[in-house]
Amino acid sequence: MAMFILGLLCIAGSFCILYLKYRVVLTGKKYKAKITGIANQDCGYTVDGASVKKRSYIVRIKNTNYFTAHGCLFVSQGRKKIGKEILVFKSEKYGKEVFKCFDFRIEILAALLVLLAVLCFVYG
């Protein structure tokens, strides 16, 4: 029974993280943006008293700076991308935050959660 509940939670989690991305992708507009830098951005919450930060790309769309929702994992790799153009989705509801088009980290994580759920259902 516990494995069945864990499987249901994994499937619910995978749908939730897919919703977080596709609420902007499906309702936003696609733009070409140029990466101009990397910013250490405060995420707005704390874990064990330490404020959580992320490194996000600073992109420029029509002379306005925006931040990518998905940060760069490694600063050394991110610095190599400065000056390159990327495609992003932007929605007015989410302010200065944009989503990269071809960033499949969320889909990979959702697929792993579904795989874990299937394993829980089969072996539970």
Salt bridges, closest charged atoms under 4 A:
GLU92 OE2 - LYS90 NZ 2.63
GLU97 OE2 - LYS54 NZ 3.56
ASP103 OD2 - HIS70 ND1 3.85
ASP103 OD2 - ARG105 NH2 2.94
GLU107 OE2 - LYS21 NZ 3.22
